[in-house]
Amino acid sequence: MIDKTWRIAPGAPLGPLQFLDIIGLTTAYNIDAAGDDESRANARYLKEHSIDQGKLGRVSGEGFDKYEKATT
């Protein structure tokens, strides 16, 4: 719902969670982990609820959304 609203309202091609799945949740974690107290709390949440469960974004086939794993 967040991504759908984001795409409709400003006409953006991707929503914020889709973008995070593309850049990878470990990148978002590393950025937040270097921030202030609120950012570090976000980093801990992201690690506990996604990264520790193997949900790394598109690269792992699942992040905020599920994706088909790429084959090479």
N, C-alpha and C positions, 0 to 999 in steps of 0.2 A: 504494500500500500504506500509506503514511504517513497519508493522509487517511482511508482506509477504517478503519484501526485507531483513529484518533482519534475517528471518528464512532461506532464500536461501543463502545469502552471507556467513555467518559463519557456517551455518548448525545448528543454535540454535533451540531448540524445541518450544520456544515461543518468540514472539516479545516483545518489551518493553511496549507497551500499553496493550497487553494481560496480561503481568505480573502485571502491575498496577491494572488492573481490578480484578485480583486474590487477591492481598494484600489489596485492597480496597482503594478508592480514598480519604477517610478521613485520612488514614494512610499517604498517599503521601502528603496531605494537611498539616498535623501536622508536618511532617519533613520539608517541605518547609517553613512553617510559622515561624520556629525557626532559619532560615538561614539568609543570607545577604539580601541586598535590592533586588537583582535580584530573589532570591529564594522566598522572600515574595511577589513579584509581580506575580510570577508563582502561588503561593498559592492563591492569590486573584482571578486570572483568573480561576483556577480550582474550587474554591468555587462558583463563579458567574455563570460559564457555565456548571457545572456538579452537584456539591453537592447541591446547592440551588434548583436545578430542580429534586432532588431525584435520580440522576444518581450516584450511589455509587460503581458501579462495579458489579461483579457477584452476590453479596448478594442481590442486588435490581433488578437484571435482566437486568440492563443496566449501562454501563460506557462508555468506548470508543467504545465498541461493544454491541450488544444485545444478551441476553442469556435467555434460558428458566428458569423460576424460579424453584428452587429446592423445592420439596415437601417432607415433613417429615412424 
